[in-house]
Amino acid sequence: MKILVIGSGGREHAIVRALKKSPSAPEVICAPGNAGIARECDCVTLADADAILAYCQSNAIDLVVIGPEQPLVDGLADTLRAADIPVFGPSAAAAQLEASKDFTKKLCDKYHIPTARYATFDTKEDALVYLGQQGAPIVVKADGLAAGKGVTVAITMEEAQKAIEECFGGAFGAAGARVVLEEYLEGEEASFFALCDGKTAIPFASAQDHKRAFDGDTGPNTGGMGTYSPAPIMAGDMHTQLMRSMIEPTIRGLASEGIPYIGVLFAGIMVTSDGPKLIEYNVRFGDPETQAMLARFHGDFAQLLLSCARGQLDPRHLRFGEDAAICVVMAANGYPGNYEKGTPIRGLEEAAKHADILHAGTTEHDGEIRANGGRVLNIVATEGTLGKARDAAYGAIGRIDWPEGFCRSDIGWRALK
């Protein structure tokens, strides 16, 4: 089997590694990949959907796994499916679950999926009037894709006003042309993933992410500074409860509207005193949640994703170990704001003796690994307990020589508290 993975981040590095560990031993290619991925499989540069389609046809690709959200929203899965190429990833119509917060909220209303109260606005003036009526704390969200940075949990009125003005002022481009204001939910946040083949869905795994840039969950929102899996709050019958209250109604609702969902459905949830409520949906594996989840995976990942893409989801290939995994993100100084590219990173070979090193934003020049993004490295450790996994990950980080990078020192604090 030949599998093409689309993407260039730490998530895709984790996916490539999990596919290559599959007992079915597929050949894996990544487009475009990064310096770390290139050391494990062939990487190709493909300019657009037409180039990807041509490559798949000329190279007899059996499965395409799409990592990031933007190609899904742009309709890459539709282009490939029209040519009878199996794809793990939803159609552009189904990807609206992530591309539009308003689309998802309306779906929740229609199919009685528990979520926060909300209102959607097309003008700053109307949004500010509503804010004045509701008060703070409140959550301000750019409606469209904003690389994980279009959400502000505003504790004060001033923070909320600033967030609304930033959205309508163009801080997130077209994504902020429409704004959703949501009820502030109190509780513990977690990430839940399910696999869907268009007709059926099964639970995959859970994780908990750290979105803020600095220790103590302070600083600006990021794409994610670290994660651990499984999420302790998801113990007991929580998986079953989420499948019944959120995932299954969503899949049935979309199907009834002629939008079959194929791929992974990522539910960001808040466990409140009134039970779990949906914060948002994402239509792809999370980053960096995937890095921790797949470190625990022991089934045949290639066959699992292929069965899903073919509409015949086979849970026999789904198997996780009992260990805990943690992923710590190393980012370039200044992230998520301005940061320097091209700085050299040393000590990776020594660090890799103590934990798995996944590349998220790197290039290679004359055998030297250099930073090429905001989030640059993922250090992943799997042990019998989360505490031991944390110690292993930070022990590996201590062997990395990269003065221009930083990481949080408290990933996993909530579960270890």
N, C-alpha and C positions, 0 to 999 in steps of 0.2 A: 504494500500500500504506500502511495506517495501523498504526503500531506503538505499543503502550503499554508503557513501561518502568516497573517497580515499584521504588522505592527513593529514597533522598535523599542519598546520599553521593558521594564522589569517584569510586568505581567506576561509579556510575550516570551521573555527568557524563561520564566517559570513554565509556561505552556509548552515550549519547545522541549525543555528538559523532561517534563512529565510524559510527553508523547514518545520521546526517545527511550524512556524506561519501560514503555508498554511491552508486555510479553509478545504482542503481535509484531514487534520490531519494524515499525514503518520507517520509510525514508522521509526526512523532514527538511523542508526548505522554508526560509523566512524572508519576507519582503517588507521593509528593507533590512530589518535587524539592527544590531549594533555591534560594538567591538567584542563583547562577551558572547553574544549569540553566534557570531562568525567563527568563534573557536570551537563551536559544537555542531554546526551544520552549515550548509551552503546558504549564502545570502544573495538575493538578487534585487535590483532596483527596477521597479515597475511604476511608470509615471501615473497611470490612472486606471479606471475600471476596464477600459478596453484593452489596455496592455496586460492587466491581470488575467482577463478572459483569454486572450491570445496565448499567454504563457501556459495556462491550465490546459488548453486544448492541444498545444504542441508538445507538452510534456506529460500527458496522460495523468493529470492530477486527480486523485480519487476523492479528496476532501479538502475544503478550504475552511480554515478556522480564522474568523475575523476578531481581532483583539479589541481595537479602539471603537468608540461610539461613532465618530464622524463618518467613516466609510459606511456604516450601517444606516445612518440617517440619510446619507447621500444615495443609497440604493444599490450598493455593491452586491448584496445578497440577491437582490432581484435580477440583476444582470447575469449572475452566474447560474441561478436556478432556471432562468429562461433557456440556458444552454445545457440543461440537465446535469449540471455539476453539483454534487452534494455540498451544502454549505451549513456550517454551524454558526448561526447568527440570524436574527430576525429580518424581515422585510422592512423597507422604509416606512410603510404604514404602521407596522407594529413598533418600530423604533420611536414613534411619537411618544411612547411612554417615557422616554428620557428626553426627547427633543423639545417637549412642551409640558411644563408643570401643569398648565391649565388643562391640557388634554387628559392627563392622568387624574386630576381632581374631578373632572366631569365624569370620567369613567367610574371613579370611586362612588360618586353620588348615585349614578345610575344602577350600579350593581351592589350597593350597600357594603362597600369595603371600608372598614374603620380607618379614619384619618382625621387630621386636624381641620377645624373650621377654616374657611378661607374666603378670599374675594380677589378677583382679577381686575387689573386696571390697564387702560391704554394711554392714560395721561397722568402726568405728575400731580396735577391739581386734584384730580379725583382721588388718587392714592393718598395724598396728604390729608384730605378731608376725612377719609375713612380712618386713617391713623389717629386723627384727633378724636374720633368717636370711640376707637377701641383702646387707645393708650398702649403703653409698654409694660412688660416685655412683649415683643412681637417678632415674627420671622419675616424677613424681606427676601424674596427670591426673584432673580431674573428668570423669565419664563423659558428661555432657550438654553442651548449649550454654552457653558462658560468655563469649561475646563475645571469644574469643581470649585470655582471661586466666586460664583454668582449668588451665594447665599450668605446672609448676615443675620445672626441671632442677636437682635438688638435689645439690650436690657433697658436702655433709656430712650426717651423720645428723640433726643439729639442724635443718637446712633441710628435710629430708624429713619429720621429725616435725611440724614446724610446718605444712607444706603439707597433710599428712593431717588434722591437727586443724582447719585452716581449712576444708577441704572438708566434713568431717562436722559442723563447727560452723556451717554455713550461709553461709559467705562467698560462695558461688556459687548460693545458693538450691537448688532441686530438682536442678540440674545436678550438685551435689556429693554427692547422697545415695548415689551409688555411685562408687567410686574404682578406677581402673586404675593399677597400679604396673608400670612398664616397665623393661626393661634399658636402661642408658645406652649409647648408640651413639656411637662416635667416628668423625669424618669431616667432610665438608663437606655442608651442607644446601642443598637447592634445591627449587624448585617446578616441577612439570610439569603441563601442562594438555592434556586430550584432549577432543574433541567426540564425542558418542555419540547415535545416533538410535534406540536401542532394540535394534538388531541389529548395527550396525557401529560402529567407532570409528576416528578418525584423530587423529594428533598435532596440537596447535595451536601451542603455544609454551612457552618456559621463562623463568624469572625467578629472582632471588635476593632475599630479603627481609631486613630488619633489624628484629628484634622488640624488642630492648631499647631503653629510652627514651633512653639517653645514649651519647655517643661511646665508642668502644672496646668496644661491645657490653656496656655496664654498665647498671645500674639495673633497674627492674622491667620485666616483660613488658608489651607493648602490643599493639594491633591491627596494628601495623606502622608504622615511622617512615620507611620509604623502601625503594626497590627498584630493580633494574636488569634489563634484558632485552636480549639473551638471556643465559642463565647460561653462563659460559665452561666450567664443569665438565660441561655437557651436550653438548659438541661430540662429533664422531665419530658412532659408532653408538648413543649413549646413548638417543636417542628410540626407536629400534627395540627396544633391549633392554628399556626400560620398558614399551613396548606389549605385548611378549610375556610379560614376567614379572609385570606388575601389572594394567595396564588391561584387556587382553583376557580374562584369567581372571576378573577381577571382573565384567565385563559378561556373560560367558557364565554365570558362577555365579549372578548375580542373575536372568538370564533363565530359567535352569533351575528357579528357585524361584518363577517367575511374577511377577518384579519387573523389567520392562524399564526400562532407564535411558535417559532422554532429557535431554540438556543438556550442560553441561560438567562433566567430572570432574577435580578438582584434587587431585593427589597431592603431598603433602609428603614428600620423600625425604631419606635420608641416604646419601651415597656413602661407603661404608666400605671397608676393605681387603678385605672379602669380597664386594664388589659393592654395588649400590644396595639399600636396604631401605626399606619404607614406614614413615613416621612416623605419618601420618594421612591420611584423605581429607576433602576438603570438596566440597560438592555445588553450588558456584557459583563464578563468577569471583572470584579473590582481590582483596583490597583492602589494599595499593595495587599489587599485581602487575599488575592489569588496566590501570592507567593507563600503565605503561611498555610493556606488550605492545601495546596498541592504538595507541600512538604510532608503532609500526613497521608497522602493518597497512595494506595497500594494495589489498586485494580488495574484494568487495561484501559487507560485513558483514551487511546486512539479508537478502540472499538466502541467505547461508551459514546464518544462524540459522533462517530460515524453512524451508530444506530439512531441517535437523536436526529441527525441531519436527514436520514432516510425515512423519518416518520415511524420508526419501529424501536423506540427507546427500550433498551435492554438493561435492567437494573443489576443483572448478574455481574456486570463489569464494574460496578460501583462498590469500592471497598476502602475504608479508612482505618488507620491504626488508632490505638488508644493514646498515643503520645500527644503532647502539646507542642505547638510550633509558634515561634515569634519571628517577626520581620521588622528590622530597624532600618529606616531610610536614612542614607547619608545624602545631604543636599549641598549645593554650592552656597557659600556665604552670600547673604542678601536675598535668597529665595524666601518667599514667593515674589519678591520685588526684583530689582535689577541684580544680576549676578554675572560674574566673569566666566567665560568659556576658555577652554584650552589649557587649563592648569593640569600638571602631571600628577598621577596617582601612583604611589609605590606601596609595596608591602602586600599586594593582593595574594601572591602565592603563599606567603606565610599565613595570612589570615584564613585562606581557604582550607588550611589544615584543621581549623577549629570550628568552622561554620560554612554554610553554602554562600557563595558570593554571586549574586545576580546583578547584571548590568542593566541600568535603566536609561542612562544618558551618557554614553561614552563613545569615543572614537579611538583608533589606534594609529600612531605615527612612529615608524621605525622601531616597532616592537614595544613602544611605550603607550600605556593607557592614559588617556586624557579625558577630562570632564567635558561634556558637550550638552549640558542641559541643566535644569533646576534640580530635579531629583536625579541623582547620578548612580548610586549604588543601593542595593538591597542586601542586608546581611540577615540570613535566615538560619535559625537553629531549631532542631527538634530533639526533645528530651522527654523523659518520663513525667516531669512536672514543668509547669510554666516557669517557675523560679530557676530551675536548672537550665532551661532553654534561654532565658534572659541572660544568665551569667555567661553562657557559651557565646551568645551573639555579641555581647559587649566585650568579652575577652578577645574575640576576633577583631572587633573594631579597634581595639587598642594596638593592634599590630599593623594597622593601615596608616601609611604616611601621606596625609593629604591636608596640609595646613589651611587650604582654601575651602575646606568642607566642614560641615557641622552635622550633628544629629541630636535628637532629644535623648536624655539620659534616663527617662522614666517610662518607656514603652512597657505596657502591661500593668501599670500601677493600680488601675482600678480592680483588676482581678486578684492582684497580690496584696491589696490593702488589708 
